[in-house]
Amino acid sequence: MTRAAVLLALFLVFPATAAAQDPPPCPPDKAFDVILTSQEAGQDIPLVATHEVDVTAEVRGNASAITVTPQDGVAVLGKNSSGTIAIFAPTTPNLTVTVSWRQSVDPENPDENGRCSASRVLSLPVLAANPARGVPQLVRGAPRVSEYTTFAVAPALKRPNLSPLEITIRSTNRVRFPRAKERLRTMIVPMRVGEQRRYKAHLPNLAYATYAQKCGSWWITCGPVNASVAQLNVNDRGRPDLDGNNAILRSLAFTQPARWAAEYGLVVDAFPAAGKNRPFGFDVQVRQAGRLLARARRAGRCVDTPRNGGVVHSCKVVRSSTLLR
């Protein structure tokens, strides 16, 4: 008999250890009841879609090997042996989980030593989250429409949607809005701290970075138009700072978009590059879960004009469009 045949024969005679050790199913009338609860930031509150929450299954009896498995598509961020898992709440109306455990075959008989396995399928309602919103960031004294475009995207104050924010921009060196064939630059920024990532690459200090370093590491696009993204700060009331006095917490790097989470939203800046007789056009957008939150388009021309022994840089916008929702 060959070695392969011997191994096959042993496998048929001795089934897998894990399968052999699985206890039989419990009688339906003996299986314990289960209570399902949820917490967010240590508080017992209902589930809100996209939020990081702890879901706990409390088996009403002396159970062991408690396992909580969420529905398909819901990733488990962490778990413990007492029946608690950490997840991002789904966007479905309900969260369904399967709770499995082991218990005594007859819990009412203290002399019973046999073990069996049981499971129950339970669900919790999930509240819909409210999308983020686009907010103007007006500069006092600046014209209402200028080549310098700044706007913020802030989370809702109640039940905010914490899905990542997707920033896209197209630009052109023509006096028109960009077309679909122009290169698209995309930056996806998380809003949940649990989605932050560590990067091995070192970022140059933005305060002392050259134009080339800003374009290579920090800014989302460079050329006829430059654009940057920053993390929105909070005010004294713990809300997104939208009055512009202290709005920026830190700049976000295009090459490391998940290094910091935009918990309180973000600020987008887009402006034409300096240069003599420089035409420009750009289209910058922010989306969340496929929903358009903000869009700003500008087209115009910048010129350098000699004046009083120096050079005056000025830009004229000939087309503009802004949507904030």
C-alpha positions as CSV (number, residue, x, y, z in Angstrom):
1,M,0.0,0.0,0.0
2,T,1.4,3.4,-0.9
3,R,1.9,6.2,1.6
4,A,-0.9,8.2,0.2
5,A,-3.3,5.3,0.5
6,V,-2.3,4.8,4.2
7,L,-3.0,8.5,4.9
8,L,-6.3,8.3,3.2
9,A,-7.3,5.2,5.2
10,L,-6.3,6.9,8.5
11,F,-8.3,10.0,7.6
12,L,-11.4,7.9,6.9
13,V,-11.0,5.9,10.2
14,F,-10.2,8.9,12.4
15,P,-12.1,12.0,11.4
16,A,-10.8,15.5,12.0
17,T,-10.2,16.2,15.7
18,A,-12.2,19.5,15.8
19,A,-15.2,17.8,14.2
20,A,-14.9,14.7,16.5
21,Q,-14.9,17.0,19.6
22,D,-17.9,19.1,18.6
23,P,-20.7,18.2,21.0
24,P,-24.1,17.2,19.6
25,P,-26.9,19.8,19.3
26,C,-28.8,20.6,22.4
27,P,-32.5,19.6,22.7
28,P,-34.5,22.7,21.6
29,D,-36.3,22.9,24.9
30,K,-33.0,22.9,26.9
31,A,-31.2,25.6,24.9
32,F,-30.6,28.8,26.9
33,D,-32.2,32.1,26.1
34,V,-30.0,35.0,24.8
35,I,-30.2,38.7,25.2
36,L,-28.5,41.0,22.7
37,T,-27.4,44.5,23.7
38,S,-25.3,47.2,22.1
39,Q,-23.0,50.0,23.3
40,E,-21.3,53.0,21.7
41,A,-18.5,54.7,23.6
42,G,-19.5,52.8,26.7
43,Q,-23.1,54.0,26.6
44,D,-26.2,51.8,26.1
45,I,-27.7,53.4,23.0
46,P,-29.4,52.1,19.8
47,L,-27.3,51.1,16.9
48,V,-26.6,53.9,14.3
49,A,-25.4,52.9,10.9
50,T,-21.7,53.4,10.2
51,H,-20.8,53.9,13.9
52,E,-18.3,51.7,15.7
53,V,-20.2,49.7,18.4
54,D,-19.9,46.8,20.8
55,V,-22.5,44.1,20.5
56,T,-22.8,41.7,23.4
57,A,-24.7,38.4,23.6
58,E,-25.7,37.5,27.1
59,V,-26.5,33.8,27.3
60,R,-28.9,33.2,30.3
61,G,-27.1,30.2,31.8
62,N,-23.8,28.5,32.4
63,A,-22.4,28.6,28.9
64,S,-18.9,28.4,27.4
65,A,-17.2,29.0,24.1
66,I,-19.7,31.9,23.2
67,T,-19.3,33.0,19.7
68,V,-21.0,36.0,18.0
69,T,-21.0,36.1,14.2
70,P,-22.6,39.1,12.4
71,Q,-24.4,39.0,9.1
72,D,-22.4,38.8,5.8
73,G,-20.6,42.0,4.9
74,V,-20.1,43.2,8.5
75,A,-16.4,42.9,9.5
76,V,-15.5,42.1,13.1
77,L,-13.0,44.7,14.5
78,G,-12.4,42.9,17.8
79,K,-13.9,40.3,20.0
80,N,-13.6,38.6,23.4
81,S,-14.5,35.3,25.0
82,S,-17.5,36.7,26.9
83,G,-19.6,37.2,23.8
84,T,-18.8,40.8,22.8
85,I,-17.7,41.9,19.3
86,A,-16.8,45.3,18.0
87,I,-18.1,46.2,14.5
88,F,-19.1,49.1,12.3
89,A,-22.9,49.0,12.3
90,P,-24.3,48.2,8.9
91,T,-26.5,50.4,6.8
92,T,-29.3,47.8,6.7
93,P,-32.4,48.4,8.8
94,N,-31.4,45.6,11.1
95,L,-28.2,43.9,12.3
96,T,-28.6,40.1,12.4
97,V,-26.1,37.9,14.4
98,T,-25.8,34.2,15.1
99,V,-24.9,33.4,18.7
100,S,-23.3,29.9,19.4
101,W,-22.2,28.4,22.6
102,R,-21.8,25.1,24.6
103,Q,-23.8,24.1,27.7
104,S,-25.0,21.2,29.8
105,V,-27.4,18.8,28.0
106,D,-29.8,19.1,31.0
107,P,-29.1,22.3,33.0
108,E,-31.7,21.4,35.5
109,N,-30.0,18.1,36.4
110,P,-26.8,18.9,38.5
111,D,-25.6,15.3,37.9
112,E,-25.6,15.7,34.2
113,N,-22.1,16.0,32.8
114,G,-22.9,15.8,29.1
115,R,-22.3,18.9,26.9
116,C,-24.1,20.0,23.8
117,S,-23.9,22.9,21.4
118,A,-26.7,25.5,20.8
119,S,-27.2,28.6,18.7
120,R,-29.8,31.3,18.2
121,V,-30.2,34.0,15.5
122,L,-31.1,37.4,16.8
123,S,-31.3,41.0,15.4
124,L,-31.2,44.6,16.6
125,P,-32.7,47.6,14.8
126,V,-30.3,50.0,13.1
127,L,-31.1,53.7,12.9
128,A,-30.3,55.4,9.7
129,A,-27.3,57.9,9.8
130,N,-27.6,61.5,8.5
131,P,-25.1,62.4,5.8
132,A,-22.4,65.0,6.1
133,R,-23.0,68.5,4.6
134,G,-21.1,71.0,2.5
135,V,-20.5,74.3,4.3
136,P,-19.0,77.5,2.8
137,Q,-15.9,78.9,4.3
138,L,-16.0,82.6,3.4
139,V,-13.0,84.8,3.9
140,R,-13.9,88.2,5.2
141,G,-13.1,90.9,2.7
142,A,-12.7,88.5,-0.2
143,P,-15.0,88.6,-3.2
144,R,-18.0,86.3,-3.1
145,V,-16.6,84.4,-6.2
146,S,-12.9,84.3,-6.6
147,E,-10.2,81.9,-8.0
148,Y,-9.5,80.8,-4.5
149,T,-12.1,78.2,-3.5
150,T,-12.5,77.0,0.1
151,F,-15.3,75.0,1.5
152,A,-15.8,72.6,4.4
153,V,-17.6,69.2,4.7
154,A,-18.9,68.6,8.3
155,P,-20.7,65.7,9.9
156,A,-24.3,66.0,11.0
157,L,-24.8,67.0,14.6
158,K,-27.2,64.1,15.3
159,R,-26.6,60.5,14.2
160,P,-23.8,61.5,11.7
161,N,-22.9,59.2,8.8
162,L,-19.3,58.2,9.4
163,S,-18.6,56.6,6.1
164,P,-15.3,57.8,4.4
165,L,-15.3,61.1,2.5
166,E,-14.2,60.9,-1.2
167,I,-12.6,64.0,-2.6
168,T,-12.1,64.2,-6.4
169,I,-10.7,66.9,-8.7
170,R,-10.2,67.4,-12.4
171,S,-8.2,70.4,-13.7
172,T,-7.2,71.9,-17.1
173,N,-5.0,74.6,-18.5
174,R,-7.9,75.9,-20.5
175,V,-10.4,78.6,-19.7
176,R,-13.3,76.2,-19.3
177,F,-14.6,73.6,-16.9
178,P,-12.7,70.2,-17.1
179,R,-14.1,67.5,-19.2
180,A,-14.5,63.8,-18.4
181,K,-11.3,62.9,-20.3
182,E,-9.2,65.1,-18.0
183,R,-7.2,63.2,-15.4
184,L,-9.2,62.5,-12.2
185,R,-7.4,62.6,-8.8
186,T,-9.1,60.8,-5.9
187,M,-8.5,61.0,-2.2
188,I,-10.5,58.9,0.3
189,V,-10.3,60.1,3.9
190,P,-11.8,58.1,6.8
191,M,-14.0,59.7,9.5
192,R,-13.7,56.8,12.0
193,V,-10.5,56.5,14.1
194,G,-10.7,52.8,13.8
195,E,-9.9,53.1,10.1
196,Q,-6.7,55.1,10.6
197,R,-3.6,53.5,9.2
198,R,0.1,53.7,9.8
199,Y,2.5,54.4,6.9
200,K,6.2,53.5,6.7
201,A,7.1,56.5,4.5
202,H,8.1,59.7,6.1
203,L,6.2,62.9,5.2
204,P,8.3,66.1,4.7
205,N,7.5,68.9,7.2
206,L,4.8,70.9,5.5
207,A,5.8,74.1,7.1
208,Y,9.2,73.9,5.4
209,A,8.3,71.9,2.4
210,T,9.2,73.0,-1.1
211,Y,6.7,73.3,-3.9
212,A,7.9,70.0,-5.3
213,Q,7.6,68.3,-1.9
214,K,4.1,69.6,-1.4
215,C,3.1,68.3,-4.8
216,G,4.8,64.9,-4.3
217,S,3.4,64.2,-0.8
218,W,0.7,66.6,0.4
219,W,-1.4,68.2,-2.2
220,I,-4.1,66.2,-4.1
221,T,-3.2,67.9,-7.4
222,C,-0.6,70.4,-8.8
223,G,-0.2,72.1,-12.1
224,P,-2.6,74.6,-13.6
225,V,-4.5,74.2,-10.3
226,N,-3.3,73.3,-6.9
227,A,-5.6,71.7,-4.3
228,S,-5.2,70.6,-0.7
229,V,-7.3,68.9,2.0
230,A,-7.2,69.5,5.7
231,Q,-8.8,68.2,8.9
232,L,-11.5,70.4,10.4
233,N,-11.1,71.5,14.0
234,V,-13.7,71.8,16.7
235,N,-14.9,74.8,18.6
236,D,-15.3,75.4,22.3
237,R,-18.6,73.5,22.2
238,G,-17.1,70.4,20.7
239,R,-18.7,71.0,17.3
240,P,-17.0,71.4,14.0
241,D,-15.4,74.9,13.8
242,L,-17.2,76.4,10.8
243,D,-16.6,80.1,11.4
244,G,-13.1,80.0,10.0
245,N,-11.3,81.4,13.0
246,N,-9.6,78.2,14.0
247,A,-10.9,75.8,11.4
248,I,-7.8,73.8,10.5
249,L,-6.6,71.1,12.9
250,R,-3.9,69.7,10.5
251,S,-3.3,69.2,6.8
252,L,-3.9,65.8,5.3
253,A,-1.5,64.1,2.9
254,F,-2.7,62.8,-0.4
255,T,-0.1,60.0,-0.3
256,Q,-1.2,59.0,3.2
257,P,-5.0,59.7,3.2
258,A,-5.8,57.4,6.1
259,R,-3.0,58.6,8.4
260,W,-5.5,60.8,10.3
261,A,-9.3,60.5,10.5
262,A,-11.4,63.5,9.7
263,E,-13.7,63.0,12.8
264,Y,-15.1,66.5,12.6
265,G,-15.0,66.9,8.8
266,L,-12.5,68.5,6.4
267,V,-11.7,71.6,4.5
268,V,-10.9,71.7,0.7
269,D,-8.8,74.4,-0.9
270,A,-8.4,74.8,-4.7
271,F,-6.6,77.7,-6.5
272,P,-4.8,78.3,-9.7
273,A,-1.0,78.1,-9.8
274,A,1.1,81.2,-10.1
275,G,2.3,82.1,-13.5
276,K,2.2,84.7,-16.3
277,N,-0.9,84.5,-18.5
278,R,-2.0,81.2,-16.9
279,P,-5.5,79.9,-17.9
280,F,-7.2,77.5,-15.5
281,G,-10.3,75.4,-14.9
282,F,-11.1,72.9,-12.1
283,D,-13.9,70.8,-10.8
284,V,-13.6,69.6,-7.2
285,Q,-16.2,67.3,-5.5
286,V,-16.8,65.6,-2.2
287,R,-19.0,62.5,-1.9
288,Q,-20.0,60.2,1.0
289,A,-21.4,56.8,0.3
290,G,-22.1,57.8,-3.3
291,R,-24.0,61.0,-2.3
292,L,-22.7,64.3,-3.6
293,L,-22.1,66.7,-0.7
294,A,-20.1,69.6,-2.3
295,R,-19.0,70.6,-5.8
296,A,-17.1,73.8,-6.9
297,R,-16.1,74.6,-10.4
298,R,-14.1,77.6,-11.6
299,A,-12.6,78.7,-14.9
300,G,-10.6,81.8,-15.7
301,R,-7.2,83.3,-16.4
302,C,-4.4,84.7,-14.2
303,V,-2.0,87.3,-15.4
304,D,1.1,89.1,-14.0
305,T,1.0,92.8,-14.6
306,P,4.1,95.1,-14.1
307,R,3.1,98.0,-11.8
308,N,5.1,100.5,-9.8
309,G,8.4,98.7,-10.3
310,G,6.9,95.4,-9.3
311,V,4.5,92.7,-10.6
312,V,0.9,92.4,-9.6
313,H,-0.7,88.9,-9.9
314,S,-4.4,88.9,-10.5
315,C,-6.9,86.4,-11.7
316,K,-10.3,86.8,-13.4
317,V,-13.0,84.1,-13.1
318,V,-15.2,83.9,-16.2
319,R,-17.2,80.8,-15.1
320,S,-18.2,79.5,-11.7
321,S,-20.5,77.1,-10.1
322,T,-20.9,76.0,-6.5
323,L,-23.2,73.4,-4.9
324,L,-23.2,72.7,-1.2
325,R,-25.8,70.4,0.3
